[in-house]
Amino acid sequence: MKKSIKYAGIAAAALLTVAPIATPIASNVTTTVKAADNDSQGTIMAATTRYITSLSDNSSLAAANLPEVSDLPIATSGSVLDTKNTISMSYSNFSSHFGQVANPNYAGDTDVLTKPANDVKIVFTITNSKGTVVKNSTQLEAVDSLGKGYTINVLGYTYNNGTSTEAAYQAKDVVFTPTESAKAIKKANVTYSDSIRVDPSSATSAVKTSASSDLKVTNNNGGATVTGLNLNPGVLYTTENGAIKGSGTTYTKANFGADDATYYQRIVVTSVNNAQMTEFLTELGDVTTGYSITINGSTVKAADMIALSDNSFAVIRKVNVADAPVSDGWTYSDLNGVVTTGSKDVYTLKNDDNKDVANRALAGGTDWKTNSVRTNAAGEKQYRVATNEWINASDVTYKDSTNPGTGISNIQTLTGSHVVVLDTPGFVYPLYQQDGKTSSRYVAGGTSWVTDQTGTDANGVVYYRVSTTEWVMAGQGVNFK
């Protein structure tokens, strides 16, 4: 699957056999250590000089076409290049790898290219996008992973005339800085709705169009949306495993049925006009270090991808056939608290449909645990105090149990025998812990409970202890005897 140029069999960078190359001079004048012995050598050096001079910046090249520096056959993993971090590469290999940044008139100079591969070597260093000189092959791979470009700092070249090595200095910096739209994709993020609802009896063709999917791919290197992709939602399988494997029973009718049913569908994503995405999928399939993909927030290994190829992959979508949910006009919120009814004798309850409950009501001055509140467009507000039963917010006061006050204090031990008698069979009374929070238990109306202690909260409300850790609040329907 790899399409990057590889130089199999090229030896690691050889150290220069002459004195170390000094800092390159600013001019483009060629200086040789030794005068040319003959016209052939002079011609080769002149051609190499022209070649280096002709190197030019090509930041407008698509990132997928930029040479990957990790492909350079220069060193084993983790080892230094040489004492000056320079790379010596044969002219022909350098031209093959970086030839796209040279003037074609010089890149094919036969005076150089016809010589043995190791006779002429270009000497250069590489700096990353932050200007740091790369020192080993691990750092070379990191340069590619960043996807922000790099600079080739050409110092000059050497030429072996058969008996000694000539060195010439020809300074040239070639900067690779891909534009935002051309940034290489190293890490891609795929998001899409993996479950959709369709109406019973609706046309199956509607879910087989690209417009039926909201799938999007973004490049984590800059966050830009990846363009040039085709989405192709395919056939409907009756099982998820069938969709994953691309085989099995399919639903082929023109319309969905009237009954509830669930189908599974592949969405094939194909790169048709995006060289960076094609390169990314190729490298992902090759399990190249630094390339990864997340789908709806989860990192997926190449081996677990569905139908992964050099230019495409697939995801699975669930298609649910069901009627649209009907809104009852209320907005619901969870809470944890207690509502206390007002001073009237009784208060009417409402059912889920906001109709009066005929056979139940709440007594005035009583407390009721609530775990949900709802409001409607008309501004009505109700608290749920029992399964399928609600009371109007205007009939109660609400106390939040998630943020209790000081709890029950000023505790007094009673002398003699005492009971708390609870009125109204069929009603329940919430219990409280000493910290002021409501307990998970209740006591029923029409029952009596032995109490041995009393206490008050910060508001002066009296409580009676009816178990080791639970208290009942004094109020209407709670009789101390």
N, C-alpha and C positions, 0 to 999 in steps of 0.2 A: 504493500500500500504506500510505502514511502516514495515521494517523488523528489526529495531534496538530493542534490548531487553529493555523492560519497566518494572519497578518494581512498579506496581500499588498497592496502599495500604500500602507501606512502609512509616513509619513515618519520619518526618524531623529529622535531625541529633540531637541526644540527647547529651547534654553537659556531659562531664565526671563527675562522682560523687565523684572522688577522687581529691587529690591535682593536680593542673595543671601539665601537662607533661613537663618536662624540656627539654632543647635542647638535642637531641639524641647524645649519645656517638659515637665515630668513630668505636669502635669495634663491633663485632657481639655477644658479651657476653650478655646473658639475665640476667637482674636484676629485681627481684620482690619486690614489696612493702611489701608483707607479704608472709611468707613461705607457701608452699602448705599444705593444711589440710589433704589431702589424696592422694592416688596414682592416682585416676581419674583426679583430678585437675592438678596434676603434669604432667600427660600424655598429657592432653589437651594443657597445656602451651608449653610443648616440641614439640608437633605436630605443634602448631601455629608458634613457632620459626623456625622450619624447613621450614614451608611454606614460611614465609617472607624471610628467607635466600635464598630460591630457586628462588625468583623472579629475572628475568633477562631481560635485554634490548632486545627489538625486533623491532629495527628500520627498519628491512628489510620487515616487514609485509606490505601488501598492505594497502593503506590509507583507503580503503572501509572496511577493517577488523579491523581497530583500534577502540577501544571503544570510543564512543562520550561522553565527560565529561558532556555535557548538559543533558544527559539522567540520571544522578545521582539524586536520590530522596533525596536531602539533605536540600533544603530550598525553601521558596517561592521566587518569582521573586523580586530581588532587596534587599533582606534581607541579613545580614551578617551571616556567618556560625556559628562562636562563637567568643569569645574575642581573640582567638589565630588563627582564620581562619582555624581550624582543622575540619576534617570530621570524624565522627565515623560511620562505616558501618559494619553491621553484617558480620561475616566470610563468611557465605554462599552466601550473595549477592555480597560481594567483589570478592569471588572466581568465581561467575557466570559472573561478569562483566569483571574482569581482569585475569580470570583463564588462558587465553592463554599465559600469560607471566610467568607462574609458571611451575615448573617441575611436570609433570603428576603424578609422584610417591607420591607427597605431596599434590597436588591439590585435590585429592580424599581421603585424610586421614579421615577414618571413626571416629576416636576419636574426631574429631572436628565437622564434618558435621552431626553427629547423635545427637549432642546437640541442645537444643532449639536455634532458629535463633538469639535471642538477647543475648544469654549468652556470646558469644565471638565476640568482635568487633575490627576490624582493624582501627587504628587511623592514618590519613595521611593528608597532604596538597597537593595542586596542584599548580604548577607554570607554567606560559605560556612559549612560546619559547624564550622570552626575560628575563626570570628569575624572573618575577614579580609574587608574591603570589596572587592567585585568592581569592577574598573576598566575592563574592556573585554570585548568579545564572546568573545574566546578564553578568558578566565577564566570566562565564563558557561557555555561548553560543558564546561569542566573541572568545574564544580559538578555538572552532570548526570552526568558520567562517574564521579564519586566515589560517587554513589548514596547519600549520607549526609544529604541534606536541605539546607536553607538557611533564611535568615530574611529576610522583607521588612520593612524598616525604613521605615514610612510617616511622612513628615515633615509632610505637610499637603496642600493643594491650591491651585490657582489658578483664577480665573474671569475671563474677558474680558467686560466689560459693554458692549463696543462702542467705548468710547473709551479705556479704560485697563484695566490688569490688577489684580485684587484677589488678595491672597495670605492664606491662613489657615493657622495651625499646629494640627495635630491629631495629636500623636505616637501611634504605635501600632506595636508589633512583632508580626509574625505568624510563628511558628516552624513550619517543616515538618521533622519528624523521624520518618521512617517507622519502624515497629516492625521488629524483626529478621525476622519472617515476611513483612513487606511490602516488604522492600528491593528496589529495582529491580535487574533483571538486566542488566548491561552486558557481562559476559564469562561464558560458560557453558563447563563442562567435561563432556564426555561420555565415559564409560568403559563398555566392554562386552567380552565374549568374542567375538572376531571369527571364531573357528573352534571347532566342537564336533564330538564323535564320537557316532555312533549305531550301535546294533547292527544287523547284517544281519537282514533280515526283520522289523524292528520297524515299528510303525505310523508313517506319515508325519504323522498328525494330532498326534503328540506334540511336534513341533517347530513347530507352528503356534499354540501357545498363548503367552500373555504370560509364563507361568511358566517357559517354556523359555529365556528370556533374562534375563541379569543386568544389563541396561543401566541406567545411573544417570546423572542429570544433576545437577550441583552448580552453585550460584551462587558465582562467585569473590568476590562481595561478601559476605563473611562465611562462605562455605563450606557453607551449608545445602543439604541435598538438596532439589531441586525436586520438588514434589508435584503432583498433579492431571494426571498424564500417562498416556496409554494407549499400550501397546506392542502392535503388531500384526504378528507375523511372517507373511509372506505366502507366495505360491506358491514352488515350488522350480524354479529355472532350471538348465539344464545347463551354462551358461557364465556367467562373472562379468560379461561385457559385457551379456548379456541381462538380468541382475538390475539392473545400473546403469541401463539404458535402460527397463526395465520391459516388455520385449518379447522374443520369441524362444521357443525350444523349452523346454517345461516338463515336469517329471516329475509325472504325475497319478495314479499307482497308490496304492492304500491302504497298501501296505507297501513298504519298501525291498527291493532285491534282495539276493541272497546274496553277490554279488561286491563287491569293493572299488569304490567309486565316490565322486565328489565333486559336490555340488550347491551352488548359491548362492541366497541368500534375502534379500529386503528385509525389514528391520524398520522399520516406519513408527512414528514417535513423534509423537503428537498431543496438543496442549495442550487439554484439555476443561474444566478447572476451575481455571485459573491465569492471571489477567490479566497478571501480570508476564511469564510465559513467552510469552504471545501477543504482548505488546508487544515483547519481545526479538526474536522471530522476524520481526515486521513490520519493525523497525528494521534487523535483520541483512540482510533482503532488500533494503532500501532503501540498503544500504551506508552507513549513517549512521556518522559518525566516533565512535569510542569503543566500538563494538559488535563483538565477536569471539567465535569458538567454537573450541574444541579438541576433537578426537576421538581418543581413545587417545593423547594426548600430542602430536598434530600439529595445528597451526593450519590450519584449512580456510577458504578464501575462499568467500564467498556464491555466487560463480559456479560453484564446484566442488561445492557441496552437492547431494545427491541429493533430488529432489522437494521442494525448499524452498518453503513457502507461508507465509501469515500465521499459521498455527497448527500447522504440522507439518513434518517433515523425515524422511529415511530414511537408514539405514546398511546395509551389506552384511555378511552373515554366511556363512561357509563351513560346509557340513555334510558331514562325512566319514563314509562308511559303512565300518566296519571292526570287526573283533573287538577286544575289550579286550586290551591288552598283558598278558602273563602275567609276573608277577614271579618271579625265580629265588630269591628269599629273601635276596639279598645287597645290601648297601649299598656303593656304589663311590665312591672319592675319587681324584682325580689327585694325583700328587706327582712329585718328581724326586730320585732318590737311588740309592744302591748298597746291596745286601744282601750280607753275607758269611756263608757257611755255617760251621757249627760244626766240631768236631774229628772227627766220624765220617768213615768212608771215603766214603760216598755218602748222598744225601738224595733221597727220593722226591718227584716232582713230581705235581701235581694238574691235571686238565683243567678246562674251564669248568663241567662238571657235578659237580666235586669228586670225580671218580674218579681212581684211580691211573693215571699214564702208564706203560705197560708197557715201552716201549723206550728211555726216557730218564731220566736222573737227574743230579743235581749232585754233583760231588766236594766233599769237605770242605775247608774253608779257602780257598774260591774266592769271588771277587767277581762280582756280577751287577748290571747296571743294571736299575732298576725305575721304572715310570712310573704305577703304579696299585696301590691297596690296597683290599681288600674285607673286610667283616665280615658275619656272619650272626647270626640271633637266638640261636643257641647260644653266641655269643661267639667263634667261630673267626675267625681273622684270617690273611689270606694276601696275599703280594706277587706281582705278575705279573712274571715274568722272561723270558718269551717269548710269542709270539702264542698265545693259548689255553692257556698253561701258568702255573701258580702254585706257590709254595712256602709252606709253613706258617711263620708268623711265629716260632713256637717253635724253628724250625730255623736261624734266621739272626739276625744283628744288622743294624740299619739305620743308614745314615749319610746325612744330608740333603745333597744336592749344591747346594741353592740358597743355603746359608749356609756356604761353605767356611771352613776355619781359616786358618792362616798360609800354606798351600800348601807347595810343595816347595822346600826350602832346603838349605844345606850341600852344594852341588853340587860334585862332584869329577870331574875328567877322568881317564878310565882310560888306562893305557898298554898298548900291545899291542892285539891283536884279541880281542874278546869277543862272545859271542852269548847271547841268552836263548831257551831252548828251552821251548815250551809243550806240556804234556801233553794227552792226551784229545782226539783228533780228534772233531769234532762240537760241541764246546763253544766258547764265545767268551769273551774276556777284555776287560774295559773298559779304555779308555785314559784318561789324566788329563792335564790341562794343568798348567803350572807353578803356577798360582794355586790348585790343588787341586780345581778343578771337573772333572767328567767331560767327556770329549770326546764328539762325536757319532759317533765311529768305534770299532771293536772289532778285535781280532786273534784269529784262529782257533786252537783247539787243534790240536796236531800240526804246528805251524809253528815256525820259528826266525827270530830277528830280531837283526840286528847292533846292539850298544849301545856308546856311547862315553862315557856319563856316568852317575853315580849321584847320588841325593839322598835326603833324608829329610824327613818332615813333623813336625809338632809332637809327634806320638805316637811318633816314632822308627821309623815304618814306612819301609822302603826302597823306592825306585822306580828303574827303569832306563829311560833315554831310548832310544826305538826310532825316533823321527823327530825332525824339527827342533823341534817344539813339543809332542810327546806322549810320555807315559811309561806304563810298565806297572808295576803294583804287585807287589812280591815276595809270595810266599805259596805255598800248596800248588799244585803243578802248574806253577810258574814256576821254571825251573832256570837259574842263571847259570853260564856256562862261559867 
